[in-house]
Amino acid sequence: MICTVTFNPSLDYIVRVDDMRLGVINRTTYEKILPGGKGVNVSIVLGNLGHESRALGFVAGFTGDELCRLCAEAGVDCDFIRVQEGMTRINAKVKSNEETELNGQGPVITAQDVEALFSKIDALGEGDTLVISGSVPAALPHDMYERIMERLQGRGVRIVVDAERDLLTRVLPYHPFLVKPNNHELGDIFGVTLRTRDEVVPYAKELQEMGAANVLVSMAGEGGVLVAETGEVFQSPAAKGAVVNSVGAGDSSVAGFLAGLMETGSYEAAFRMALATGSASAFSDHLATRPEVEALLAAS
């Protein structure tokens, strides 16, 4: 079983506005509402690639109802905890001359709600995979990642972490199976600027020395790097194509890596699948589908 955790999922309201100006009425030329959140994206893409997963997290209010409906429509098995106060956030993404985002706060999460999440995570065991990704909202303890990983120590659960800065570095002593920073996030951790794949490799290895088994670094148009627990290092440029929407590309890479590893047992194949899946999402206005990924793999 693969489970994904999104602490603060959302409805993403995506609009396009020609020449948006502040202080006046702007009319949209395109609008769409999608289920949002990094773990939710991973679950959707896994489903698109033919692999089942279960999405965990917190939802509330009428927006939570709609998030669950959209996830079910996308084929995601939702097991969200319904909380009583507030509502699932709406993130407005306005695409115009510049891209602007307005992200909501999310609901109030109590200690009881946190324990309810822990009880679901406690059901995981040998051979299961848990994907934890995204920020921790202010309503939750700041050490949620560490608490979850400590509960699962020694139980044979492969844990994937996709988070930034301290959220990522603090979990390394728990030896996550996979971490997936992008090159900017990796550079922020070490106080450097990383532009090329060769520059990324030594810092990815350093994360491995700090505790991560496998380190996958996504680099948008530069492709990516995988430092595997076998000692192998894989690098590849990005697939060629026009970027339509980069939201969810990194999450798609995580899903592609897991799918590729399950299907082949090969880190090299998983790496190629990760890059193709991330690119397929970036080249589309929706998250990657199996035919799109296979087309990019065939062209590589």
Helices and strands as residue ranges (DSSP letters): E 2-6, E 10-17, E 28-36, H 38-48, E 54-59, H 61-73, E 77-78, E 81-82, E 89-95, E 99-103, H 111-121, E 129-133, H 144-151, E 158-162, H 165-169, G 172-174, E 178-179, H 183-190, H 197-209, E 214-218, G 220-222, E 224-227, E 233-236, H 249-264, H 267-282, H 290-299
